[in-house]
């Protein structure tokens, strides 16, 4: 005779486990795509800004003091985005590690005779969104925004120098 209660419990455990695996893949993918896009775009923009500012060093009678602000802003923004990328990656890694730990715990609990405990653990822990790494994610986002602000300020100061000196 088939024990329908155990089949239902096993199916429920498999459902929660599969949901956790999909969440892990999703979190891991977001971490990589966020890093790649943020670093790529901000790094290119900061590098172009620094290149423009350094190219203006060749302009006679301009003086290097005028170009110090945009060079510092562009370089500082590049450093900020790289540090922010590191923190965001660490935050996503922490979150993915927590989900992996939850999956492992469900697998350890899911032994014959202990299915109810495994299902209870899965229902309580896998359905909730893990907050691990949130501080690192927030810091990475803040640093990316700061890098963007540095980019805008660098561009404004560079344009102001160009306009002021009629270049």
C-alpha positions in Angstrom: 0.0 0.0 0.0 1.2 3.5 -0.9 1.7 6.0 1.9 0.2 9.1 0.4 1.3 11.3 3.3 5.0 10.5 2.7 4.7 11.1 -1.1 3.1 14.5 -0.4 5.8 15.4 2.1 8.5 14.2 -0.3 7.0 16.2 -3.1 6.8 19.3 -0.9 10.4 18.9 0.2 11.5 18.5 -3.4 9.5 21.7 -4.4 11.1 23.8 -1.7 14.5 22.4 -2.5 14.1 23.2 -6.2 12.9 26.7 -5.3 16.0 27.3 -3.2 18.2 26.0 -6.1 16.5 28.4 -8.5 17.0 31.3 -6.0 20.6 30.4 -5.7 21.1 30.5 -9.5 19.2 33.8 -9.6 21.3 35.4 -6.8 24.5 34.2 -8.3 23.5 35.6 -11.7 22.5 39.0 -10.3 25.9 39.3 -8.6 27.8 38.7 -11.7 25.7 40.8 -14.0 25.7 43.7 -11.5 29.4 43.6 -11.2 30.1 43.4 -14.9 27.7 46.2 -16.0 28.6 48.6 -13.2 32.3 48.2 -13.5 32.2 48.2 -17.3 30.2 51.4 -17.8 31.7 53.5 -14.9 35.2 52.4 -15.6 35.0 53.3 -19.3 33.5 56.7 -18.5 36.1 57.5 -15.8 38.9 56.4 -18.0 37.7 58.6 -20.9 37.4 61.5 -18.5 40.9 61.0 -17.2 42.2 60.7 -20.8 40.5 64.0 -21.7 41.9 65.7 -18.7 45.4 64.4 -19.2 45.2 65.4 -22.9 44.5 68.9 -21.9 47.9 69.0 -20.1 49.4 69.5 -23.5 47.5 72.8 -23.9 50.0 75.6 -23.5 49.4 78.2 -20.8 46.6 76.2 -19.1 48.6 75.0 -16.1 48.3 71.7 -14.3 46.5 73.1 -11.3 43.3 73.6 -13.3 43.2 70.0 -14.3 43.9 68.6 -10.9 40.3 68.5 -9.8 38.9 66.6 -12.8 41.8 64.1 -12.8 41.3 63.5 -9.0 37.5 63.1 -9.5 37.8 60.7 -12.4 40.6 58.6 -10.8 38.7 58.6 -7.4 35.5 57.5 -9.1 37.4 54.7 -10.8 38.7 53.5 -7.5 35.3 53.8 -5.9 33.6 51.6 -8.5 36.3 49.0 -8.2 35.9 48.9 -4.4 32.1 48.9 -4.7 32.3 46.0 -7.1 34.3 44.0 -4.5 31.7 44.7 -1.8 28.7 43.9 -4.0 30.4 40.6 -5.1 31.0 39.7 -1.5 27.4 40.5 -0.6 26.0 38.3 -3.4 28.5 35.6 -2.4 27.3 35.7 1.2 23.7 35.5 0.1 24.3 32.6 -2.2 26.3 30.8 0.5 23.4 31.1 2.9 21.0 29.6 0.3 23.5 26.7 -0.3 23.6 26.2 3.5 19.8 26.0 3.6 19.7 23.5 0.7 22.3 21.4 2.5 20.4 21.4 5.8 17.2 20.3 4.0 19.2 17.4 2.4 20.6 16.4 5.8 17.2 16.4 7.5 15.5 14.6 4.6 16.1 11.0 5.8 13.4 8.3 6.1 11.4 8.9 9.2 12.4 12.6 9.5 10.5 14.0 6.5 8.2 16.1 8.7 11.1 17.9 10.2 12.7 18.4 6.8 9.5 19.9 5.5 9.0 22.2 8.5 12.6 23.4 8.2 12.2 24.0 4.4 8.9 25.9 4.9 10.3 28.1 7.7 13.7 28.9 6.1 13.6 28.5 2.3 10.5 30.6 1.7 12.0 33.6 3.5 14.4 35.8 1.7 17.9 35.6 3.2 19.3 38.9 4.3 22.9 37.7 4.4 25.4 40.1 2.8 22.9 43.0 2.7 25.3 45.4 4.4 27.9 44.7 1.7 25.4 45.0 -1.1 24.3 48.4 0.3 27.9 49.6 0.6 28.7 48.4 -2.9 25.6 50.3 -4.2 26.5 53.4 -2.3 30.1 53.3 -3.7 28.7 52.9 -7.2 26.4 55.9 -6.7 29.4 57.9 -5.3 31.4 56.9 -8.4 28.6 58.2 -10.6 28.5 61.4 -8.7 32.3 61.7 -9.0 31.9 61.1 -12.8 29.3 63.9 -13.1 31.4 66.4 -11.0 34.6 65.5 -13.0 32.8 66.1 -16.3 31.3 69.4 -15.1 34.7 70.6 -13.9 36.4 69.5 -17.2 33.8 71.3 -19.3 34.1 74.4 -17.0 37.9 74.4 -17.7 37.4 74.1 -21.4 34.8 76.9 -21.5 36.7 79.2 -19.2 39.9 78.9 -21.2 38.2 78.8 -24.6 39.7 75.6 -25.7 
